[in-house]
Amino acid sequence: YYFRGLTYLKTNQLSKAQSDFKKATQERKSYSLAQLGQAMSQLAYRHAKDLKKAIFMLETARNGFNRDGFQPEIGGMSVNEAKATASFYRAYAQYLFMRLYPSQSDSRISWNNALNDCETAALYGRGNVEIMNDIMTLKGLIILSNVQLSETEKAAESFKRILAETPEDSWAKYGLAACKLVEGETSHTVLPMLEEAFEKKEISWLEISQDPWLKNIKSSAGFRKLRRQYLAPM
């Protein structure tokens, strides 16, 4: 059930993936890999209740990787990589929740808790460039998103470090463009940067539609053209 669920998840057949991951956890209640897969498929729905459920499931999965005799060769990850993945997606789920449903946040879901999960992910993900780049990008976006934490220069440096290692990283390019918008750069400067970020079509409109730094640019003709050309609905 787990491996079939994983195949469904990779091909975006979310309801089938959830069904198989659920069956896997029913057969083995402490199956942390299946819990991780179920939570990741839950994230795609973006509803408040789905995100809250995913946040809880990701913490449960992360705490269970040592307990349930997790075998790295079966899951294709080491224990630390699995913990880093669960922590990263838990931070991402909180990031989405705080962006989409800020009035429904509580002591368990906050910008600071999302940053703490990023730090946990970084602790377990050391040595894995791909995981660390994802963590650094998400951390930069969290810093930009929270007015109280906003340190644009710090976020920009994070995105630049990622691009120095992986120049084609779409999200790091988007983050750097976001920094420019926060700093008050004009659309003439930023639109080419956004086009570079969007051209690989790895970013959807749903994922960025609530980003506050786009408020003064998303109604412009230039941005609407980029949206039509590159930003698929999700």
Solvent accessible surface area in square Angstrom, and as a share of the most:
residue,aa,sasa,rsa
1,Y,111,0.42
2,Y,13,0.05
3,F,118,0.49
4,R,119,0.44
5,G,0,0.00
6,L,46,0.23
7,T,78,0.45
8,Y,47,0.18
9,L,32,0.16
10,K,159,0.67
11,T,77,0.45
12,N,113,0.58
13,Q,75,0.33
14,L,32,0.16
15,S,79,0.51
16,K,106,0.45
17,A,0,0.00
18,Q,35,0.15
19,S,50,0.32
20,D,4,0.02
21,F,0,0.00
22,K,108,0.46
23,K,80,0.34
24,A,6,0.04
25,T,20,0.11
26,Q,110,0.49
27,E,135,0.61
28,R,109,0.40
29,K,165,0.70
30,S,40,0.26
31,Y,33,0.13
32,S,0,0.00
33,L,5,0.03
34,A,0,0.00
35,Q,25,0.11
36,L,6,0.03
37,G,3,0.03
38,Q,18,0.08
39,A,0,0.00
40,M,51,0.23
41,S,0,0.00
42,Q,14,0.06
43,L,6,0.03
44,A,29,0.23
45,Y,80,0.30
46,R,16,0.06
47,H,106,0.47
48,A,19,0.15
49,K,155,0.66
50,D,15,0.08
51,L,0,0.00
52,K,75,0.32
53,K,97,0.41
54,A,0,0.00
55,I,8,0.04
56,F,141,0.59
57,M,21,0.09
58,L,0,0.00
59,E,64,0.29
60,T,42,0.24
61,A,0,0.00
62,R,35,0.13
63,N,93,0.48
64,G,0,0.00
65,F,1,0.00
66,N,100,0.51
67,R,145,0.53
68,D,19,0.10
69,G,46,0.44
70,F,22,0.09
71,Q,83,0.37
72,P,55,0.34
73,E,133,0.60
74,I,86,0.44
75,G,15,0.15
76,G,66,0.64
77,M,48,0.21
78,S,46,0.30
79,V,36,0.21
80,N,79,0.41
81,E,50,0.22
82,A,0,0.00
83,K,22,0.09
84,A,0,0.00
85,T,23,0.14
86,A,1,0.01
87,S,0,0.00
88,F,33,0.14
89,Y,58,0.22
90,R,26,0.10
91,A,0,0.00
92,Y,37,0.14
93,A,0,0.00
94,Q,0,0.00
95,Y,9,0.03
96,L,6,0.03
97,F,0,0.00
98,M,22,0.10
99,R,30,0.11
100,L,47,0.23
101,Y,54,0.20
102,P,79,0.49
103,S,108,0.70
104,Q,86,0.38
105,S,41,0.27
106,D,52,0.27
107,S,104,0.67
108,R,165,0.60
109,I,6,0.03
110,S,30,0.19
111,W,33,0.12
112,N,89,0.45
113,N,40,0.20
114,A,0,0.00
115,L,27,0.14
116,N,90,0.46
117,D,6,0.03
118,C,1,0.00
119,E,87,0.39
120,T,39,0.23
121,A,0,0.00
122,A,21,0.16
123,L,99,0.49
124,Y,60,0.23
125,G,1,0.01
126,R,179,0.65
127,G,82,0.79
128,N,41,0.21
129,V,87,0.50
130,E,131,0.59
131,I,29,0.15
132,M,46,0.21
133,N,8,0.04
134,D,60,0.31
135,I,4,0.02
136,M,41,0.19
137,T,7,0.04
138,L,8,0.04
139,K,58,0.25
140,G,0,0.00
141,L,6,0.03
142,I,0,0.00
143,I,11,0.05
144,L,11,0.05
145,S,14,0.09
146,N,15,0.08
147,V,135,0.78
148,Q,169,0.75
149,L,44,0.22
150,S,47,0.30
151,E,88,0.40
152,T,22,0.13
153,E,138,0.62
154,K,106,0.45
155,A,0,0.00
156,A,11,0.09
157,E,86,0.39
158,S,13,0.09
159,F,0,0.00
160,K,98,0.41
161,R,132,0.48
162,I,1,0.00
163,L,31,0.16
164,A,85,0.66
165,E,115,0.52
166,T,48,0.28
167,P,83,0.52
168,E,101,0.45
169,D,30,0.16
170,S,3,0.02
171,W,62,0.22
172,A,0,0.00
173,K,25,0.11
174,Y,1,0.00
175,G,0,0.00
176,L,28,0.14
177,A,0,0.00
178,A,0,0.00
179,C,1,0.01
180,K,62,0.26
181,L,27,0.13
182,V,64,0.37
183,E,95,0.43
184,G,60,0.58
185,E,69,0.31
186,T,86,0.50
187,S,47,0.30
188,H,161,0.72
189,T,57,0.33
190,V,0,0.00
191,L,35,0.18
192,P,76,0.48
193,M,47,0.21
194,L,0,0.00
195,E,65,0.29
196,E,90,0.40
197,A,0,0.00
198,F,0,0.00
199,E,83,0.37
200,K,94,0.40
201,K,129,0.55
202,E,94,0.42
203,I,4,0.02
204,S,10,0.06
205,W,38,0.13
206,L,65,0.32
207,E,31,0.14
208,I,0,0.00
209,S,14,0.09
210,Q,106,0.47
211,D,5,0.02
212,P,76,0.48
213,W,20,0.07
214,L,0,0.00
215,K,150,0.63
216,N,143,0.73
217,I,6,0.03
218,K,73,0.31
219,S,82,0.53
220,S,38,0.24
221,A,72,0.56
222,G,28,0.27
223,F,0,0.00
224,R,112,0.41
225,K,122,0.52
226,L,11,0.06
227,R,101,0.37
228,R,182,0.66
229,Q,91,0.40
230,Y,25,0.10
231,L,11,0.06
232,A,56,0.43
233,P,123,0.77
234,M,126,0.56
